[in-house]
Amino acid sequence: MGWHQLRINEDKVEKSILRMALLTLVSMILLMGCAEQNVNREDDITLPKFSFIGLSEPLVDKENIKVSVHVKIPYTELQFTRSGDEFIARYEVAVNLADKDKERIAGKIWSDTLRLAEYKDTRNNSNTITAVKTFMVPASELTINVRVTDLYTKKSTVLTDGVDQSKMYAGELSLGNIIIMDNGAEGKSKLLMNESFYEIIDTLRFKVRILGDHHPFKIKYELKVKDETKVNKTILLKHDGPIDSLLSFIVPLTDMHYSNYSLFFAAEDIKGNRVLTKSNFRVRIRGVNFEVDNMDDAMKQLIYLANDRQIKEMLKGDELQKIENFKAFWAALDPTPGTVENELMEEYYRRVAFSMEAFTVVQPGWRTDRGMIYILFGPPDEIQRGPFELDRKPYQVWEYYHIGKQFVFRDQTGFGDFRLDHNYLDQGDWRFRY
């Protein structure tokens, strides 16, 4: 059972009452669905989800590179079994590096056992396993393949990424990848694995390995959000003789907000040799789809869950106050408050993002009639399209067999702006006035 299965009273009701009913039913149904999923975990377990990142660094021989493959597996993606007073999971990880001809040139396979004393720790997706394997391989075009297997269910997932370092030693100066650290305490920061900070940060920590022969070296880094430069600094690195160093940087930040950021790093030696590398990261609220650019948009997109008064209240105050309002709204709806993710929020904004991509014509997709129905009910079981006659206007019929609903949309203008058939407005106040 999922939150898209909710039924709306077909009587005409005030918008505020309809929204509050929707709000309550969504939470209850999703909570029931989550409870069932926990009970039937062994039956419905899916392929294990994980993430990995491959980072390259130059080596003094100027022929090979060091590739560090970092693999991160949430506890929630493994099947645990009880053994005495412990909960045990077993998994296997395989990492393979291939050349441009897809021939394997390096790799490792290993397995391990995870033992936990408390069951609640097995369901906390902020708990993760992180493993790192390093390889010395020729500086070339590479493919990294990583497979994670849950040894209890025998189910596997494979992820692949490309690394092209064929030009690492094209000049006399070389740079490795930017290694961005998470927002942990100084000295305890770890590699930022998924390119996302889940809170506003006031300090950015990163590392870069530089290899060169001709000193001194001019170092420049620039942090940009969209087209706006937030940080731009140049440092003269006075170094006697050749350099082979992993440089560390601590950058104070101000006026940060939820958005996409790009970090550019350039190095230049005394002879004018210049190299550049770049890395991206996101500052975001956990669970909000990447398509959400700012708090105002995210709040306005709540029109199918909140009434006008609630949205206006959330939009009051400065950026930090809006963020707290937003968090409080979703915290009240979180079906699994003991976990890091808010599944309802994630699903809601996934539907908003899909509506933006699929239904945007005259206005943003989430504000269209098709977007409204998609966000409320999810993907239809079937879509019928017409007409087959030239003298009729285009239409779509969305069938929701599992809830006994059908919606007809007609393109009145011929420009793809499908509107909900007026006959279906009698089922309830579908068209929220915004």
C-alpha positions as CSV (number, residue, x, y, z in Angstrom):
1,M,0.0,0.0,0.0
2,G,1.4,3.5,-0.9
3,W,0.3,7.1,-0.3
4,H,-0.8,7.3,-4.0
5,Q,-3.7,5.0,-3.0
6,L,-5.5,7.6,-1.0
7,R,-9.1,8.2,-1.8
8,I,-10.6,11.7,-1.8
9,N,-14.2,12.3,-0.8
10,E,-16.1,12.9,-3.9
11,D,-18.5,15.4,-2.3
12,K,-17.8,19.1,-2.9
13,V,-15.8,20.4,0.0
14,E,-13.9,23.5,0.9
15,K,-10.3,23.5,-0.3
16,S,-8.9,23.7,3.1
17,I,-10.9,20.7,4.3
18,L,-9.9,18.7,1.3
19,R,-6.2,19.5,1.8
20,M,-6.3,18.7,5.5
21,A,-8.0,15.4,4.7
22,L,-5.3,14.7,2.1
23,L,-2.6,15.6,4.6
24,T,-3.9,13.2,7.2
25,L,-4.6,10.3,4.8
26,V,-1.3,10.6,3.1
27,S,0.6,10.3,6.4
28,M,-1.6,7.4,7.6
29,I,-1.4,5.3,4.4
30,L,2.3,5.8,3.9
31,L,2.9,4.9,7.6
32,M,0.9,1.7,7.1
33,G,2.9,0.9,3.9
34,C,6.2,1.5,5.7
35,A,5.1,-0.8,8.6
36,E,4.2,-3.5,6.2
37,Q,7.6,-3.1,4.5
38,N,9.4,-3.6,7.7
39,V,7.5,-6.7,8.5
40,N,8.0,-8.3,5.1
41,R,11.5,-7.1,4.7
42,E,12.8,-10.5,3.7
43,D,10.2,-11.0,1.0
44,D,10.3,-7.7,-0.7
45,I,14.0,-6.7,-0.3
46,T,15.3,-5.1,-3.5
47,L,18.7,-4.9,-5.0
48,P,21.2,-3.3,-2.6
49,K,21.7,0.4,-3.2
50,F,25.1,1.9,-2.7
51,S,27.3,4.7,-4.0
52,F,31.0,4.9,-4.9
53,I,33.5,7.5,-6.1
54,G,36.8,7.0,-7.9
55,L,39.5,9.7,-7.2
56,S,42.7,10.0,-9.1
57,E,46.1,11.4,-8.1
58,P,49.3,11.9,-10.1
59,L,52.5,9.8,-9.2
60,V,56.1,10.9,-9.5
61,D,56.8,8.3,-12.2
62,K,54.5,10.3,-14.5
63,E,53.3,7.1,-16.1
64,N,50.9,5.7,-13.6
65,I,48.2,7.2,-11.4
66,K,46.7,6.3,-8.1
67,V,43.0,5.5,-8.2
68,S,41.2,5.4,-4.8
69,V,37.8,3.8,-5.0
70,H,35.5,4.6,-2.1
71,V,32.4,2.4,-1.6
72,K,29.6,3.4,0.7
73,I,26.8,1.0,1.7
74,P,23.9,2.0,4.0
75,Y,23.0,-0.6,6.7
76,T,19.4,-0.5,5.4
77,E,20.5,-2.0,2.1
78,L,21.6,-5.3,3.7
79,Q,19.6,-8.2,5.0
80,F,20.2,-8.9,8.7
81,T,19.6,-12.1,10.5
82,R,19.4,-12.7,14.2
83,S,22.1,-14.9,15.8
84,G,21.8,-15.1,19.5
85,D,22.0,-11.5,20.8
86,E,23.4,-10.1,17.6
87,F,22.1,-9.1,14.2
88,I,24.4,-10.1,11.4
89,A,24.7,-9.1,7.7
90,R,27.2,-10.5,5.2
91,Y,28.2,-8.8,2.0
92,E,30.7,-8.9,-0.8
93,V,32.3,-6.1,-2.8
94,A,34.0,-6.4,-6.1
95,V,35.9,-3.5,-7.7
96,N,37.3,-3.8,-11.3
97,L,39.2,-1.3,-13.4
98,A,39.2,-1.7,-17.2
99,D,41.0,0.1,-20.0
100,K,39.3,1.7,-23.0
101,D,39.1,-1.7,-24.7
102,K,37.2,-3.0,-21.7
103,E,40.0,-5.3,-20.7
104,R,40.4,-5.7,-16.9
105,I,43.7,-4.2,-15.7
106,A,43.2,-4.2,-11.9
107,G,40.6,-5.3,-9.3
108,K,39.8,-6.7,-5.9
109,I,37.1,-8.8,-4.4
110,W,36.4,-9.0,-0.6
111,S,33.7,-10.0,1.8
112,D,32.9,-9.0,5.3
113,T,30.5,-9.5,8.2
114,L,28.6,-6.7,10.0
115,R,27.5,-7.4,13.6
116,L,25.1,-5.1,15.5
117,A,23.8,-5.4,19.0
118,E,20.6,-3.4,18.4
119,Y,17.9,-4.0,15.7
120,K,17.2,-0.3,15.4
121,D,20.7,0.3,14.1
122,T,20.0,-2.0,11.2
123,R,17.1,0.3,10.1
124,N,18.9,3.6,10.5
125,N,20.0,4.7,7.0
126,S,22.5,7.2,8.4
127,N,24.6,4.2,9.4
128,T,26.9,3.2,6.6
129,I,29.8,0.9,5.7
130,T,32.7,2.7,3.9
131,A,35.5,0.8,2.3
132,V,38.4,2.1,0.3
133,K,40.7,0.2,-2.2
134,T,43.6,1.8,-4.1
135,F,45.1,0.9,-7.4
136,M,48.2,1.9,-9.3
137,V,47.3,1.9,-13.0
138,P,48.5,3.5,-16.2
139,A,47.3,7.1,-16.8
140,S,44.7,6.4,-19.4
141,E,40.9,6.2,-20.1
142,L,39.5,3.9,-17.5
143,T,36.2,2.4,-16.5
144,I,35.5,1.5,-12.8
145,N,32.9,-1.2,-12.1
146,V,31.7,-1.9,-8.6
147,R,29.4,-4.7,-7.6
148,V,27.9,-5.1,-4.1
149,T,26.3,-8.4,-3.2
150,D,24.2,-9.2,-0.2
151,L,25.4,-12.7,0.7
152,Y,22.1,-13.6,2.5
153,T,19.8,-12.8,-0.4
154,K,22.4,-13.3,-3.1
155,K,21.2,-10.1,-4.8
156,S,23.7,-7.8,-6.5
157,T,23.9,-4.3,-7.9
158,V,26.5,-3.1,-10.3
159,L,27.5,0.6,-10.8
160,T,29.9,1.9,-13.4
161,D,31.8,5.2,-13.9
162,G,34.3,6.5,-16.3
163,V,37.6,8.1,-15.5
164,D,39.7,9.7,-18.3
165,Q,43.2,10.6,-17.1
166,S,44.9,10.1,-20.4
167,K,46.1,13.7,-20.3
168,M,47.3,13.7,-16.7
169,Y,50.9,14.1,-17.8
170,A,50.3,16.0,-21.0
171,G,52.2,19.0,-19.5
172,E,54.9,19.5,-16.8
173,L,52.3,20.2,-14.2
174,S,49.6,17.8,-12.9
175,L,46.6,17.9,-10.6
176,G,44.6,15.2,-9.0
177,N,40.8,15.3,-8.4
178,I,39.5,17.7,-5.8
179,I,38.7,15.8,-2.6
180,I,35.8,17.6,-0.8
181,M,35.4,16.7,2.9
182,D,32.1,16.5,4.7
183,N,31.0,19.0,7.4
184,G,32.4,17.1,10.3
185,A,34.5,18.6,13.0
186,E,38.0,19.7,12.0
187,G,40.3,16.8,12.0
188,K,37.4,14.3,11.8
189,S,36.0,15.2,8.4
190,K,35.6,12.4,5.9
191,L,35.3,12.3,2.2
192,L,32.0,13.7,0.9
193,M,30.7,10.6,-0.9
194,N,27.4,11.7,-2.5
195,E,28.3,15.3,-3.4
196,S,25.6,16.7,-1.0
197,F,25.8,18.7,2.2
198,Y,22.5,18.3,4.1
199,E,22.9,21.5,6.1
200,I,24.1,25.0,5.4
201,I,27.9,24.9,5.9
202,D,30.1,27.7,7.2
203,T,33.4,26.1,6.3
204,L,34.5,24.2,3.2
205,R,37.4,21.7,3.5
206,F,39.0,20.2,0.5
207,K,42.3,18.6,-0.7
208,V,44.1,18.5,-4.0
209,R,47.4,16.7,-5.0
210,I,49.8,18.7,-7.1
211,L,52.8,17.4,-9.0
212,G,55.3,19.7,-10.7
213,D,59.0,20.6,-11.3
214,H,59.2,24.3,-11.7
215,H,58.6,26.4,-8.6
216,P,57.1,28.7,-7.3
217,F,53.5,27.8,-8.0
218,K,50.4,30.0,-8.2
219,I,47.3,28.4,-6.8
220,K,43.8,29.7,-7.4
221,Y,40.4,28.4,-6.3
222,E,37.0,29.8,-7.0
223,L,33.6,28.8,-5.6
224,K,30.6,29.6,-7.7
225,V,26.8,29.2,-7.3
226,K,25.3,29.4,-10.8
227,D,27.0,32.5,-12.2
228,E,27.8,34.1,-8.9
229,T,31.3,33.9,-7.4
230,K,31.2,33.3,-3.6
231,V,34.9,32.8,-3.1
232,N,37.9,33.7,-5.3
233,K,41.4,33.4,-3.8
234,T,44.9,33.2,-5.2
235,I,47.9,31.9,-3.2
236,L,51.6,32.0,-4.1
237,L,53.1,28.6,-3.1
238,K,56.8,29.1,-2.5
239,H,58.3,25.7,-2.7
240,D,62.0,24.9,-3.2
241,G,62.5,22.3,-5.9
242,P,59.9,19.9,-7.4
243,I,56.6,19.4,-5.6
244,D,54.6,16.3,-4.9
245,S,52.1,17.3,-2.2
246,L,48.5,16.8,-1.1
247,L,47.4,20.4,-0.3
248,S,44.7,21.0,2.2
249,F,42.4,24.0,2.3
250,I,40.0,25.4,4.9
251,V,37.7,28.0,3.4
252,P,35.4,30.1,5.6
253,L,32.0,30.6,3.9
254,T,29.2,33.2,4.4
255,D,25.8,33.7,2.8
256,M,25.4,30.0,1.8
257,H,22.0,28.7,0.7
258,Y,20.5,25.6,-0.7
259,S,21.7,25.3,-4.3
260,N,24.3,23.8,-6.6
261,Y,27.9,24.8,-6.3
262,S,31.0,24.5,-8.5
263,L,34.6,24.5,-7.1
264,F,37.3,25.4,-9.6
265,F,41.0,24.8,-8.8
266,A,43.9,26.0,-11.0
267,A,47.6,25.7,-10.6
268,E,50.4,27.5,-12.6
269,D,54.2,27.1,-12.4
270,I,56.9,29.6,-13.1
271,K,57.1,28.5,-16.7
272,G,53.5,29.3,-17.4
273,N,52.3,25.6,-17.4
274,R,48.7,25.7,-16.2
275,V,46.2,23.0,-15.2
276,L,42.6,23.2,-14.0
277,T,40.2,20.8,-12.3
278,K,36.7,21.1,-11.1
279,S,34.2,19.5,-8.6
280,N,30.5,20.0,-7.9
281,F,28.5,19.7,-4.8
282,R,25.1,20.5,-3.5
283,V,23.8,22.1,-0.3
284,R,20.3,20.7,0.1
285,I,17.7,19.6,2.6
286,R,17.7,15.8,2.9
287,G,14.9,14.2,0.9
288,V,14.2,17.2,-1.3
289,N,14.5,16.4,-5.0
290,F,17.5,18.0,-6.7
291,E,15.2,19.9,-9.0
292,V,14.2,22.2,-6.0
293,D,16.3,25.3,-6.4
294,N,15.1,27.4,-3.4
295,M,12.8,27.4,-0.4
296,D,10.2,29.7,-1.9
297,D,9.6,27.3,-4.8
298,A,9.6,24.3,-2.5
299,M,6.9,25.9,-0.3
300,K,4.7,27.1,-3.1
301,Q,4.8,23.5,-4.5
302,L,3.0,22.4,-1.3
303,I,-0.4,23.6,-2.6
304,Y,-1.6,20.0,-2.8
305,L,-0.8,19.3,0.9
306,A,-1.1,22.7,2.6
307,N,-3.7,25.5,2.6
308,D,-3.0,29.0,1.5
309,R,-2.6,30.2,5.1
310,Q,0.0,27.6,6.0
311,I,2.1,28.4,2.9
312,K,2.0,32.1,3.6
313,E,3.1,31.5,7.1
314,M,6.0,29.4,6.0
315,L,7.1,32.0,3.5
316,K,7.6,34.6,6.3
317,G,11.0,35.6,7.6
318,D,14.5,35.3,6.3
319,E,16.0,32.3,4.6
320,L,17.0,30.5,7.8
321,Q,13.5,31.0,9.2
322,K,11.9,29.7,6.0
323,I,14.1,26.6,6.3
324,E,13.0,26.0,9.8
325,N,9.4,26.4,8.8
326,F,9.8,24.0,6.0
327,K,11.5,21.4,8.2
328,A,8.8,21.7,10.8
329,F,6.1,21.2,8.2
330,W,7.6,18.0,6.9
331,A,8.7,16.7,10.3
332,A,5.0,16.6,11.3
333,L,4.4,14.3,8.3
334,D,7.4,12.1,8.5
335,P,6.1,8.5,8.5
336,T,9.4,7.2,10.0
337,P,10.6,9.9,12.3
338,G,13.4,7.7,13.7
339,T,15.2,7.6,10.4
340,V,17.2,10.2,8.5
341,E,15.1,10.1,5.3
342,N,11.5,11.4,5.0
343,E,10.0,9.1,2.5
344,L,6.9,11.1,2.0
345,M,8.9,14.3,1.2
346,E,11.2,12.4,-1.1
347,E,8.2,10.9,-3.1
348,Y,6.3,14.2,-3.2
349,Y,9.2,16.2,-4.7
350,R,10.0,13.3,-7.0
351,R,6.5,13.7,-8.4
352,V,6.9,17.5,-8.6
353,A,10.2,17.1,-10.5
354,F,8.6,14.6,-12.9
355,S,5.7,17.0,-13.5
356,M,8.1,19.8,-14.3
357,E,9.8,17.7,-16.9
358,A,6.7,16.0,-18.4
359,F,3.9,18.6,-18.3
360,T,5.5,22.0,-18.6
361,V,4.0,23.9,-21.5
362,V,2.4,27.3,-20.8
363,Q,3.1,27.1,-17.1
364,P,5.3,25.0,-14.8
365,G,4.3,21.4,-14.9
366,W,3.5,21.1,-11.2
367,R,0.8,23.8,-11.6
368,T,-1.0,22.1,-14.5
369,D,-4.0,19.8,-14.2
370,R,-2.0,16.8,-15.2
371,G,0.7,17.7,-12.8
372,M,-1.9,18.1,-10.0
373,I,-3.4,14.6,-10.6
374,Y,0.1,13.1,-11.0
375,I,1.3,14.6,-7.7
376,L,-1.9,13.6,-5.9
377,F,-2.2,10.0,-7.2
378,G,1.2,9.1,-8.8
379,P,1.6,7.5,-12.2
380,P,-1.7,6.2,-13.8
381,D,-2.1,2.5,-14.4
382,E,-2.9,3.3,-18.1
383,I,-3.0,6.3,-20.4
384,Q,-5.3,6.3,-23.5
385,R,-4.6,8.9,-26.1
386,G,-6.7,10.3,-28.9
387,P,-8.2,11.3,-31.2
388,F,-8.2,9.0,-34.1
389,E,-10.4,11.5,-36.0
390,L,-8.9,14.7,-37.4
391,D,-11.8,16.9,-36.4
392,R,-11.5,16.2,-32.7
393,K,-9.2,17.8,-30.2
394,P,-6.4,15.8,-28.5
395,Y,-7.3,14.2,-25.3
396,Q,-5.8,11.8,-22.7
397,V,-7.6,9.4,-20.3
398,W,-5.8,8.5,-17.2
399,E,-6.9,5.2,-15.6
400,Y,-6.3,4.4,-11.9
401,Y,-7.7,0.9,-11.7
402,H,-6.4,0.3,-8.2
403,I,-8.5,3.2,-6.7
404,G,-11.4,3.2,-9.2
405,K,-10.6,6.6,-10.7
406,Q,-10.5,7.9,-14.2
407,F,-9.5,11.4,-15.3
408,V,-10.0,12.9,-18.8
409,F,-7.8,15.8,-20.0
410,R,-8.5,17.8,-23.2
411,D,-6.1,20.0,-25.2
412,Q,-8.4,23.0,-25.8
413,T,-5.8,25.1,-27.6
414,G,-3.8,22.6,-29.5
415,F,-0.5,23.6,-27.8
416,G,-0.3,20.7,-25.4
417,D,-2.0,22.5,-22.5
418,F,-4.2,19.6,-21.4
419,R,-7.0,20.7,-19.0
420,L,-9.0,18.4,-16.7
421,D,-12.5,17.8,-18.3
422,H,-15.1,19.9,-16.6
423,N,-17.3,16.9,-15.9
424,Y,-14.7,15.6,-13.5
425,L,-14.7,18.8,-11.4
426,D,-18.0,17.6,-10.0
427,Q,-16.0,14.8,-8.2
428,G,-14.5,17.5,-5.9
429,D,-12.6,20.7,-6.1
430,W,-9.8,19.4,-8.2
431,R,-8.6,22.7,-9.6
432,F,-6.9,24.5,-6.7
433,R,-7.0,28.2,-7.3
434,Y,-3.4,29.6,-7.3
